[in-house]
Amino acid sequence: MYCPVNPDRVTSGINLSESFADLYSKEHDVEVGIIPCADGGTCLDQWCVGGLLFDHACYMAELASRTSTIAAVLWHQGESDCSDERWPLYEEKLSVIMETLRKKLGLHDVPFLLGGLGDFLADFQGSPVFKNNYEK
């Protein structure tokens, strides 16, 4: 099943969070919920600490924490950061975001599960993935 997490947003494409949650639930025999914070087509700079997307994600997590336990953060963002100017700083910027989320939400021992772009993108010689990983 491939459904948009935020069907009310015109930029919301399909994603794998619902399939991931369903599979994880079956494999570990636990209930899994999703706190929808995705915003398709955004770059990491739009998720900076104190920015609108960061604050929205914190608000949604705090709200969900009233009745649930956050057991993991599934992060699958980065296509908009594949340019030569952006990808070298991605790890540093994401680390700041993750550490701030951990502190602000008390998620000190909660894993961050990072999704990546498929390796098949390297087959397209015009793609930034190909240029960044295979032409050097």
Disulfide bonds with the S-S distance in Angstrom:
none
